[in-house]
Amino acid sequence: MARGWESKAVEAQIETNETRTNSPKTRRTPEELKKARLRESLLLSRNRVLEDLRQSHNPRYQKMLNEALAHLDAELAQLD
């Protein structure tokens, strides 16, 4: 059975949480925390758009999703 994006997102969150607990404690500034949250949000949105694109058969909807994907990629590039 294929896994939906929700289960993948939950799995990614669990892995991220495990990584945080295994890494040494470092204090992050509020700005770094905000940036990390924004990055996670953009990545989740990107995954959702990719999944919708994979399932879509409507050319106009695919065009809209490709534009959304390009926008999310640009936002992620600005964060780096």
C-alpha positions as CSV (number, residue, x, y, z in Angstrom):
1,M,0.0,0.0,0.0
2,A,1.3,3.4,-0.9
3,R,2.1,5.8,1.9
4,G,0.5,9.2,1.9
5,W,2.3,12.5,2.4
6,E,0.9,12.7,5.9
7,S,2.7,9.6,7.0
8,K,5.9,10.7,5.4
9,A,5.7,14.0,7.1
10,V,5.1,12.3,10.5
11,E,8.1,10.0,9.8
12,A,10.3,13.0,8.9
13,Q,9.2,14.8,12.1
14,I,10.1,11.8,14.2
15,E,13.5,11.5,12.6
16,T,14.1,15.2,13.1
17,N,13.1,14.9,16.7
18,E,15.5,12.0,17.2
19,T,18.3,13.9,15.6
20,R,17.7,16.8,17.9
21,T,17.8,14.7,21.0
22,N,20.9,12.9,19.9
23,S,22.8,16.0,19.0
24,P,24.7,18.1,21.6
25,K,22.6,20.9,23.1
26,T,23.2,24.2,21.4
27,R,21.4,27.4,22.0
28,R,19.7,28.8,19.0
29,T,18.7,32.4,18.6
30,P,15.0,33.2,18.1
31,E,15.9,34.2,14.5
32,E,17.5,30.8,13.9
33,L,14.4,29.1,15.3
34,K,12.1,31.2,13.1
35,K,14.2,30.3,10.1
36,A,14.2,26.6,10.9
37,R,10.4,26.6,11.3
38,L,9.9,28.4,8.1
39,R,12.2,26.0,6.3
40,E,10.3,23.0,7.7
41,S,7.0,24.6,6.6
42,L,8.3,25.3,3.1
43,L,9.6,21.7,2.8
44,L,6.3,20.2,3.9
45,S,4.4,22.5,1.4
46,R,6.8,21.4,-1.3
47,N,6.2,17.8,-0.6
48,R,2.5,18.3,-0.7
49,V,2.7,20.1,-4.1
50,L,4.9,17.3,-5.5
51,E,2.4,14.7,-4.4
52,D,-0.5,16.7,-5.9
53,L,1.5,17.1,-9.1
54,R,2.1,13.4,-9.3
55,Q,-1.6,12.6,-8.9
56,S,-2.9,15.4,-11.2
57,H,-4.1,14.8,-14.7
58,N,-5.4,18.3,-15.5
59,P,-2.9,20.3,-17.5
60,R,-4.0,23.7,-16.0
61,Y,-3.8,22.4,-12.5
62,Q,-0.3,20.9,-13.3
63,K,0.8,24.3,-14.6
64,M,-0.4,26.0,-11.4
65,L,1.4,23.3,-9.2
66,N,4.6,23.8,-11.2
67,E,4.4,27.5,-10.6
68,A,3.8,26.9,-6.9
69,L,6.8,24.5,-6.8
70,A,9.0,27.0,-8.5
71,H,7.9,29.6,-5.9
72,L,8.6,27.3,-3.0
73,D,12.0,26.4,-4.4
74,A,12.9,30.1,-4.7
75,E,11.8,30.7,-1.1
76,L,14.0,27.8,0.0
77,A,16.9,29.1,-2.0
78,Q,16.6,32.5,-0.3
79,L,16.8,30.8,3.2
80,D,20.1,29.2,2.3
